[in-house]
Amino acid sequence: MVFHVLTLFPEMIREGMNYSIMKRAMEAGALHLNPVNIRDYTIDKHNKVDDYPYGGGAGMLMQAQPVYDAYKAVEATCSKRPRVIFLTPQGKTFNQSMAREFAAEEELVFLCGHYEGIDERVLEEIVTDEVSIGDYVLTGGELPAMVMMDTIARLIPGVLNNEDSAQDESFAGNLLEYPQYTRPEVWMDKLVPAVLLSGHHANIEKWRLEKSIERTRNKRPDLYQKYEEETARDRSKKLK
């Protein structure tokens, strides 16, 4: 997977992704990061990439030309036209299902806006997906881009040491992850559930599923409803 990031702050992307699992994945070659400085593509002699919006209004707007030229430079290196994700609160809310869809791509381009936004004309020209990480406004698209890249990267083979980790985490099958415990067996008079010490794998899996269902029902009834509907559909298919 190659992540291309069109940004005014490439160092922010490099530094933010250069830790822990993401760093190891890049060093192993499972993941490639290409932060592209939009400012490098401006034709303004003062290196400006923004201007006042037509019609008035507060703040400045990123111009179409440097964004477009930065994108075309990236597109020229790709084997096919890549999906371009514009990080915006107006987009569809990012979730695990969307992450799985994006993880199937070979290359992704993240477009990070700043100031009051980006000239609409270039968005119409290059953007394939508008995505939000929540109903709030940030100063730029860099943090949402890193959130998305971290989530997507975990689903790419070779990124996690244990490939089962991504399958068992929260939101797999519309269920939250079960509670987990490590040493010591007793902490502040609290015991690790006996079933986890039994070595009986079938009972452990049964307990984990029960706890996932219970936790989802209590904490995320919206997800639990999806789980129930999906389970009912599966039963119906088996009966047919």
ABEGO torsion letter per residue (X at the ends): XBBBBBBABAAAAAAAAABEAAAAAAAAGABBBBBBBAAAABABAAGBABBBBBGEEBEBBBBAAAAAAAAAAAAAABABBBBBBBBBAABBBBBAAAAAAAAABABBBBBBBBEAEBBAAAAAAABABBBBAEBBBBABAAAAAAAAAAAAAAABBGABABAAAAAABBGBGGBBBBBBBBOBABBGGBBBBAAAAAGBAAAAAAAAAAAAAAAAAAABAAAAAAAAAAAAAAAAAAAX
